[in-house]
Amino acid sequence: MRYSWAVLGLMLLSPAGWGQEEDRSLKLFEAAIQAMGGEAYSSVTGIVSSGHLFYFNREGANSNMIRFDDYTKLPDKSRFELGNNKKARDVTVFNLGRNEGWILEGQKPTRDATPEEMKDFRAAVKHSLDYIFRYRYKDPQNKNFYLGPGQGADVRYEIVKLLDTENDEVTVYFDRSSKLPAKVHYSTADKQGVQLRNVVEFSQWHNIQGINTPLRTDILVNGRRSAQIFTTQVAYDTGIADDFFSKPVPPK
């Protein structure tokens, strides 16, 4: 409730008062960008990373370690390869600029992504750390609300809520010491329309090519750990060709 009342209070501020709160939130974003590498971070157009991840079931038990390779060309191209057997990997490719997506599941024929899968990927991009800090926070059509310092377990953070023209909200938690983004919070709905509370936490930051990079990501859904991602290698601006984001072909 505290955050809901905080947002309501900001809406009731005079235009000058709201402007001051927006300026404060923008300064948090700018400080975080500097902490992540400044111009080196902002100028990135491509990211190649690899590592391993774990999924968790409802009882909290984790899957075996699964290898992944991720290729991203900002702002809207992605290729994600998952699996420990190179000849039976799941490959997901999205090119949102052309409204295209494909799913290759092991040795099965490649299929077009469904409208629901396209929608889910767009939502994932919209709430991703890279998109928030490179595009969303500075979009003049969006609103930024400074919610103040956190309380309880969140006391070490300062908190900002972003609201876009579609009334989609994402809340960003900034570490008050390092200035880095510690986690983001947003809501989505599953196929049955049930609301899901998503929290993505970032930690184990390392400087790579002058860019401060989180090598661990924890994903929680409705308070339950859903996945952990451990990145072991990252390279920026390697010159990924656009045709790498075309329809994947099953390996022979």
C-alpha positions as CSV (number, residue, x, y, z in Angstrom):
1,M,0.0,0.0,0.0
2,R,2.8,2.4,0.8
3,Y,3.9,2.5,-2.9
4,S,0.3,2.9,-4.1
5,W,-0.2,5.9,-1.8
6,A,3.1,7.3,-2.9
7,V,2.1,7.2,-6.5
8,L,-1.3,8.8,-5.7
9,G,0.6,11.6,-3.7
10,L,2.8,12.3,-6.7
11,M,-0.2,12.6,-9.0
12,L,-1.7,15.2,-6.6
13,L,1.5,17.3,-6.7
14,S,1.5,20.6,-8.5
15,P,3.1,20.5,-11.9
16,A,6.3,22.1,-10.5
17,G,6.4,19.5,-7.7
18,W,5.9,16.6,-10.0
19,G,8.6,18.0,-12.2
20,Q,11.0,17.9,-9.3
21,E,10.2,14.3,-8.6
22,E,10.7,13.4,-12.2
23,D,14.1,15.2,-12.2
24,R,15.1,13.2,-9.2
25,S,14.1,9.9,-10.8
26,L,16.0,10.8,-14.0
27,K,19.1,11.6,-11.9
28,L,19.0,8.1,-10.5
29,F,18.9,6.6,-14.0
30,E,21.7,8.8,-15.1
31,A,23.8,7.9,-12.1
32,A,23.2,4.2,-12.7
33,I,24.2,4.5,-16.4
34,Q,27.5,6.2,-15.3
35,A,28.0,3.3,-12.8
36,M,27.4,0.8,-15.6
37,G,30.0,2.5,-17.8
38,G,28.6,5.8,-19.1
39,E,29.1,6.2,-22.8
40,A,30.6,2.7,-23.1
41,Y,27.3,1.3,-21.8
42,S,25.0,3.6,-23.7
43,S,26.7,3.1,-27.1
44,V,26.4,-0.7,-27.1
45,T,24.4,-2.2,-30.0
46,G,25.1,-5.9,-29.7
47,I,25.6,-8.4,-26.9
48,V,26.8,-12.0,-27.1
49,S,26.7,-14.0,-23.8
50,S,26.8,-17.6,-22.6
51,G,26.5,-19.5,-19.4
52,H,24.1,-21.8,-17.6
53,L,20.7,-21.6,-15.9
54,F,18.5,-23.5,-13.6
55,Y,14.7,-23.7,-13.4
56,F,12.8,-24.2,-10.2
57,N,9.5,-26.1,-9.7
58,R,6.8,-25.1,-7.2
59,E,8.4,-27.1,-4.4
60,G,11.7,-25.1,-4.9
61,A,13.7,-28.0,-6.4
62,N,16.0,-26.9,-9.3
63,S,16.5,-28.6,-12.6
64,N,19.9,-29.8,-13.8
65,M,22.3,-27.1,-15.1
66,I,21.3,-26.1,-18.7
67,R,23.8,-24.4,-21.1
68,F,22.7,-21.3,-23.0
69,D,24.0,-18.9,-25.6
70,D,22.3,-15.6,-26.1
71,Y,22.7,-13.1,-29.0
72,T,21.1,-9.7,-28.9
73,K,21.1,-6.9,-31.4
74,L,19.5,-3.8,-29.8
75,P,16.8,-2.9,-29.7
76,D,14.7,-5.7,-31.2
77,K,16.6,-8.7,-32.4
78,S,17.3,-11.8,-30.3
79,R,18.6,-15.4,-30.8
80,F,18.6,-17.7,-27.7
81,E,19.9,-21.2,-27.8
82,L,19.3,-23.5,-24.9
83,G,20.4,-27.1,-24.2
84,N,23.4,-29.2,-23.3
85,N,23.2,-31.3,-26.5
86,K,24.2,-29.1,-29.5
87,K,22.3,-31.2,-31.9
88,A,19.1,-31.1,-29.9
89,R,19.0,-27.5,-28.6
90,D,16.0,-25.3,-28.4
91,V,16.5,-22.1,-30.5
92,T,14.3,-19.1,-30.3
93,V,14.7,-16.2,-32.7
94,F,12.8,-12.9,-32.7
95,N,13.1,-10.0,-35.1
96,L,10.5,-7.5,-33.7
97,G,11.4,-4.9,-36.3
98,R,10.0,-7.3,-39.0
99,N,7.4,-8.8,-36.6
100,E,9.0,-12.2,-37.1
101,G,9.7,-15.1,-34.7
102,W,10.6,-18.8,-34.9
103,I,10.9,-21.7,-32.5
104,L,13.2,-24.6,-33.2
105,E,12.7,-27.4,-30.6
106,G,15.5,-29.9,-30.9
107,Q,15.2,-32.0,-34.1
108,K,11.6,-30.9,-34.8
109,P,10.8,-28.7,-37.8
110,T,11.2,-25.0,-37.2
111,R,7.8,-23.4,-36.6
112,D,6.6,-19.8,-36.6
113,A,6.2,-18.2,-33.2
114,T,2.5,-18.0,-32.2
115,P,0.9,-14.6,-31.6
116,E,1.0,-15.3,-27.9
117,E,4.7,-16.0,-28.0
118,M,5.3,-12.8,-29.9
119,K,3.4,-10.9,-27.3
120,D,5.3,-12.6,-24.5
121,F,8.6,-11.7,-26.1
122,R,7.6,-8.1,-26.6
123,A,6.7,-7.9,-22.9
124,A,10.1,-9.4,-22.0
125,V,11.9,-6.8,-24.1
126,K,9.8,-4.0,-22.6
127,H,10.8,-5.0,-19.1
128,S,14.4,-5.9,-19.7
129,L,17.2,-4.0,-18.0
130,D,18.8,-3.1,-21.3
131,Y,15.6,-1.7,-22.8
132,I,14.6,0.2,-19.6
133,F,18.0,1.9,-19.3
134,R,18.7,2.5,-23.0
135,Y,15.2,3.6,-24.2
136,R,12.3,3.5,-21.9
137,Y,13.3,5.8,-19.0
138,K,14.1,8.7,-21.4
139,D,11.0,8.4,-23.6
140,P,9.2,11.8,-23.3
141,Q,5.8,10.1,-23.5
142,N,6.5,8.0,-20.4
143,K,6.2,9.2,-16.8
144,N,8.8,8.6,-14.0
145,F,7.7,8.7,-10.4
146,Y,10.3,8.8,-7.6
147,L,8.9,6.6,-4.7
148,G,11.6,7.4,-2.2
149,P,13.8,5.0,-0.2
150,G,12.7,1.4,0.4
151,Q,11.7,0.0,3.7
152,G,12.5,-3.2,5.6
153,A,14.5,-5.6,3.3
154,D,14.5,-2.8,0.7
155,V,16.0,-0.1,2.9
156,R,19.2,0.1,0.9
157,Y,17.4,1.0,-2.3
158,E,15.9,4.1,-3.9
159,I,12.8,3.3,-5.9
160,V,11.4,4.7,-9.2
161,K,8.2,3.6,-11.0
162,L,7.9,4.1,-14.8
163,L,4.5,4.3,-16.5
164,D,4.1,4.2,-20.2
165,T,1.3,5.3,-22.5
166,E,-0.3,1.8,-22.3
167,N,-0.4,2.1,-18.5
168,D,2.3,-0.6,-18.2
169,E,4.3,-0.1,-15.0
170,V,7.8,-1.2,-14.1
171,T,9.5,-0.4,-10.8
172,V,13.3,-0.1,-10.6
173,Y,15.3,-0.5,-7.4
174,F,18.6,1.4,-7.3
175,D,21.3,0.5,-4.8
176,R,22.0,3.6,-2.8
177,S,25.7,2.7,-2.4
178,S,26.8,1.4,-5.8
179,K,24.1,3.4,-7.8
180,L,23.6,0.2,-9.8
181,P,20.1,-1.2,-10.6
182,A,19.5,-4.0,-8.1
183,K,16.2,-5.3,-9.3
184,V,13.1,-4.6,-11.4
185,H,9.5,-5.4,-10.6
186,Y,6.5,-5.6,-13.1
187,S,3.3,-7.5,-13.6
188,T,2.1,-9.7,-16.4
189,A,-0.8,-12.1,-17.0
190,D,-0.7,-15.8,-17.8
191,K,-2.9,-17.5,-20.4
192,Q,-5.7,-17.7,-18.0
193,G,-5.5,-14.0,-17.2
194,V,-4.0,-14.6,-13.7
195,Q,-1.8,-11.7,-12.7
196,L,1.9,-12.6,-12.1
197,R,4.2,-10.5,-10.0
198,N,7.7,-10.7,-11.6
199,V,10.9,-9.6,-9.8
200,V,14.2,-9.8,-11.6
201,E,17.3,-9.4,-9.4
202,F,20.8,-8.5,-10.6
203,S,24.1,-9.2,-8.8
204,Q,27.7,-10.3,-9.2
205,W,28.7,-7.2,-11.2
206,H,32.0,-7.3,-13.2
207,N,33.7,-4.8,-15.5
208,I,33.8,-6.2,-19.1
209,Q,35.1,-4.0,-21.9
210,G,34.5,-1.0,-19.6
211,I,30.9,-2.0,-18.9
212,N,29.7,-3.0,-15.5
213,T,27.8,-6.2,-16.1
214,P,25.7,-8.4,-13.8
215,L,26.7,-12.0,-14.1
216,R,23.9,-13.4,-12.0
217,T,20.2,-12.9,-12.5
218,D,17.5,-14.3,-10.2
219,I,13.9,-14.4,-11.4
220,L,11.0,-14.7,-9.0
221,V,7.3,-15.1,-9.9
222,N,4.7,-14.4,-7.2
223,G,7.4,-14.6,-4.6
224,R,8.7,-18.0,-5.7
225,R,12.1,-18.5,-7.3
226,S,11.5,-19.4,-11.0
227,A,15.0,-19.4,-12.5
228,Q,18.6,-18.5,-11.9
229,I,20.9,-17.4,-14.7
230,F,24.7,-17.4,-14.4
231,T,26.6,-15.7,-17.2
232,T,30.1,-16.9,-17.7
233,Q,31.1,-15.0,-20.9
234,V,30.1,-11.7,-22.3
235,A,31.3,-9.8,-25.4
236,Y,29.9,-6.4,-26.6
237,D,29.7,-5.2,-30.2
238,T,31.1,-8.2,-31.9
239,G,29.4,-7.3,-35.2
240,I,26.5,-9.8,-35.3
241,A,25.1,-9.9,-38.9
242,D,21.4,-9.3,-39.3
243,D,20.9,-12.7,-41.1
244,F,21.9,-14.4,-37.9
245,F,18.3,-13.5,-36.7
246,S,16.6,-15.3,-39.6
247,K,14.7,-18.6,-39.5
248,P,16.9,-21.2,-37.7
249,V,17.6,-24.6,-39.4
250,P,17.7,-27.9,-37.5
251,P,21.3,-29.2,-37.2
252,K,22.2,-32.2,-39.3
